[in-house]
Amino acid sequence: MDKLTQKLQEMREETEQVRRDSQAMIQAYQMSQENNTHTLGKSLVYLPLYHFQFQQFSASLLVQKHRC
């Protein structure tokens, strides 16, 4: 009976370790998803600025082309 109890305790400990590891993996995944969303959000904030800068650059190229 002692061997059976010991084996049961070992299985419980292994199960608990698997649960902790799984939780850690889920948390790491969620954090990476949040970071990706945050990074994308920051990029989208600057998109209009980049578009405006590109338009200004294109306009300056056209002016230079017509001057030559």
VENKA-V226796 format. One record per pair of residues at least 6 apart in sequence whose C-alpha atoms are under 6 Angstrom apart, sorted by the first residue. I is the first residue (numbers start at 1). J is the second residue. D is the distance in Angstrom with one decimal. If there is no record, write none. Layout:
I,J,D
I,J,D
//
This chain:
none
//
